[in-house]
Amino acid sequence: MDGFRGDGFELAITRADNIRYDPHTHDEYVISCNLEGNEHAVLDGRSLLAPQGSTTLYNPGQIQAGEGTRCIISLYLDPDFFTREEMTTVETEFITPLTTDPRLHRDFCAMARRLRGNDDPARLEEEVLALAARLAAGRLDRRLENAPGAGDWRVKRLKQLLLDRLEERVTLDELAAEVNLSRVSVVRLFVQATGVPPLAWQRVQRLRTARALLMRGVRPAEVAFMTGFCDQAHLNRHFRRAYGITPARYARL
């Protein structure tokens, strides 16, 4: 992976013969261009086919998964990036999760060449800002309505329980008892609201927390303990399957 971090953003290239990402989430906006190959993606439970040259646009907190692409360049923007840079004055989301805009593809190809060539960081940052400004001008909209069931008090209570016990193993029986539903009903309600079952959602939150701790400089072994993984090897396996990189290597970016 080639990577570059700037003020409020991160740019990274991932290469593999067959990339597969387990369900995971990001606190940032994620804009990913398929430089080579095709990707079968799932966003909040919806299936997408992203062919070579296309760009996916994910909002903060959306649960995503995918497989198939051989080379991706991804731009991660802080959740307040658009307002902080005065590109918009209100909280916004991308209108659609996929575009085949050829200009976006050309711009990402140019940034990929700069990353590989260790080009001038100031020039690369300038290009990121220009691309973000175009996205803000044409592909952002007001906050969309929540997914069906997302506002249900039972979903909120289950999410809070799973977060409060992030480092513990929670059972479906416990979740069902918490909101007085059957296990099947809990899973059905949670999938409707988030796109994934509750225990899978908790694992996504563990990985999300692990990523934040690694960015703060916490050692991978400590991160594994703090986020409920059995050991560092267990964290490594799930982190790599979600983000395409090991925790130790991610921490060095």
TIMI-742085 format. One record per residue (C-alpha): x negated, y negated, z; residue in one letter. Coordinates in pm, whole numbers, padded with zeros to 5 digits, always signed. Example, Ala and Ser with C-alpha at 12.3 -4.5 7.8 and 13.67 -1.06 7.14 Angstrom:
2
-01230+00450+00780A
-01367+00106+00714S
***
This chain:
253
+00000+00000+00000M
-00121-00350-00089D
+00019-00618+00139G
+00013-00987+00220F
+00176-01180+00504R
+00256-01549+00485G
+00461-01793+00689D
+00797-01621+00731G
+00748-01354+00467F
+00568-01032+00382E
+00489-00893+00037L
+00396-00527-00013A
+00346-00271-00290I
+00425+00097-00229T
+00316+00371-00471R
+00400+00744-00463A
+00498+01017-00707D
+00831+01060-00533N
+00912+00802-00267I
+01186+00895-00023R
+01313+00664+00249Y
+01530+00797+00529D
+01805+00564+00663P
+01647+00257+00819H
+01706-00113+00859T
+01512-00439+00854H
+01560-00760+01047D
+01460-00946+00730E
+01607-00993+00386Y
+01449-00727+00161V
+01410-00790-00212I
+01252-00491-00391S
+01166-00460-00759C
+01116-00120-00924N
+00795-00159-01122L
+00789+00206-01228E
+01058+00475-01216G
+01420+00479-01102N
+01564+00472-00752E
+01876+00631-00610H
+01963+00409-00315A
+02227+00412-00042V
+02325+00083+00123L
+02565+00094+00418D
+02700+00423+00282G
+02739+00303-00080R
+02539+00473-00356S
+02341+00265-00607L
+02128+00354-00908L
+01839+00108-00952A
+01660+00170-01284P
+01305+00061-01366Q
+01286-00317-01390G
+01583-00376-01160S
+01576-00550-00822T
+01766-00458-00506T
+01867-00731-00260L
+01943-00627+00098Y
+02063-00846+00382N
+01922-00834+00737P
+02055-00541+00937G
+02197-00341+00646Q
+02120+00031+00666I
+01941+00153+00355Q
+01790+00473+00220A
+01657+00581-00116G
+01439+00810-00323E
+01282+00845-00664G
+01089+00528-00744T
+00713+00564-00809R
+00607+00203-00753C
+00795-00073-00568I
+00700-00429-00479I
+00903-00561-00186S
+00943-00911-00046L
+01058-00939+00317Y
+01193-01279+00422L
+01262-01377+00785D
+01637-01395+00860P
+01615-01773+00901D
+01386-01821+00601F
+01640-01986+00370F
+01765-02232+00632T
+01417-02306+00772R
+01287-02386+00425E
+01601-02600+00366E
+01720-02390+00073M
+02063-02359+00234T
+02230-02508+00541T
+02445-02212+00648V
+02392-01843+00721E
+02426-01656+00396T
+02409-01312+00238E
+02319-01182-00103F
+02635-01155-00312I
+02543-00824-00481T
+02286-00560-00387P
+02145-00502-00738L
+02039-00710-01038T
+01863-00639-01368T
+01752-01003-01407D
+01445-00986-01639P
+01297-01305-01494R
+01288-01156-01145L
+01113-00851-01286H
+00852-01065-01464R
+00791-01271-01150D
+00743-00962-00935F
+00507-00809-01194C
+00298-01129-01179A
+00287-01118-00798M
+00190-00750-00808A
-00107-00835-01030R
-00213-01105-00786R
-00188-00867-00491L
-00395-00603-00666R
-00652-00859-00770G
-00676-01022-00425N
-00584-01353-00587D
-00565-01693-00419D
-00325-01659-00118P
-00205-02019-00158A
-00099-01953-00516R
+00075-01631-00415L
+00264-01811-00136E
+00371-02080-00383E
+00514-01815-00615E
+00703-01651-00325V
+00860-01984-00233L
+00960-02052-00593A
+01120-01709-00626L
+01305-01749-00294A
+01437-02089-00406A
+01580-01937-00725R
+01744-01661-00523L
+01897-01916-00288A
+02029-02117-00580A
+02200-01831-00760G
+02238-01514-00556R
+02335-01617-00204L
+02687-01672-00074D
+02857-01736+00258R
+02861-01459+00517R
+03069-01172+00385L
+03348-01001+00578E
+03240-00723+00809N
+03268-00363+00696A
+03595-00185+00785P
+03594-00099+01153G
+03284-00308+01233A
+03485-00529+01468G
+03651-00237+01650D
+03579-00259+02024W
+03498+00113+02028R
+03224+00071+01768V
+03081-00223+01964K
+03082-00024+02287R
+02919+00278+02123L
+02650+00061+01966K
+02575-00100+02302Q
+02552+00237+02474L
+02314+00366+02207L
+02099+00054+02237L
+02098+00061+02617D
+01974+00420+02605R
+01743+00377+02308L
+01468+00590+02462E
+01710+00868+02565E
+01880+01155+02386R
+02253+01074+02377V
+02505+01345+02283T
+02823+01320+02078L
+03014+01448+02381D
+02897+01146+02582E
+02992+00907+02305L
+03335+01064+02265A
+03401+01040+02639A
+03294+00673+02640E
+03578+00569+02405V
+03824+00856+02468N
+03804+01003+02118L
+03711+01343+01978S
+03360+01393+01847R
+03489+01411+01490V
+03681+01085+01534S
+03372+00912+01677V
+03163+01015+01378V
+03436+00915+01131R
+03486+00573+01295L
+03114+00503+01313F
+03046+00603+00952V
+03330+00379+00836Q
+03182+00084+01024A
+02808+00134+00958T
+02762+00387+00677G
+02585+00642+00902V
+02678+00862+01202P
+02607+00726+01552P
+02297+00932+01635L
+02146+00849+01296A
+02224+00482+01365W
+02040+00506+01697Q
+01735+00655+01523R
+01744+00362+01279V
+01741+00121+01574Q
+01449+00309+01730R
+01250+00267+01411L
+01351-00098+01389R
+01228-00154+01744T
+00909+00043+01675A
+00835-00180+01376R
+00876-00494+01588A
+00649-00356+01862L
+00379-00263+01610L
+00390-00615+01469M
+00324-00743+01824R
+00013-00526+01848G
+00145-00245+02072V
-00046+00080+02012R
+00147+00354+01821P
+00126+00599+02112A
+00288+00345+02345E
+00545+00256+02081V
+00646+00623+02055A
+00704+00639+02431F
+00894+00309+02443M
+01131+00402+02159T
+01229+00755+02260G
+01017+00964+02023F
+00866+01284+02165C
+00511+01177+02084D
+00308+00978+01833Q
+00330+01256+01573A
+00710+01249+01598H
+00707+00870+01549L
+00464+00901+01258N
+00687+01149+01077R
+01006+00943+01105H
+00834+00606+01048F
+00667+00727+00730R
+00990+00878+00599R
+01171+00547+00660A
+00909+00290+00558Y
+00667+00486+00339G
+00366+00415+00563I
+00229+00538+00897T
+00271+00321+01208P
-00106+00276+01246A
-00147+00159+00890R
+00156-00069+00916Y
+00005-00230+01227A
-00312-00313+01030R
-00131-00503+00751L
***
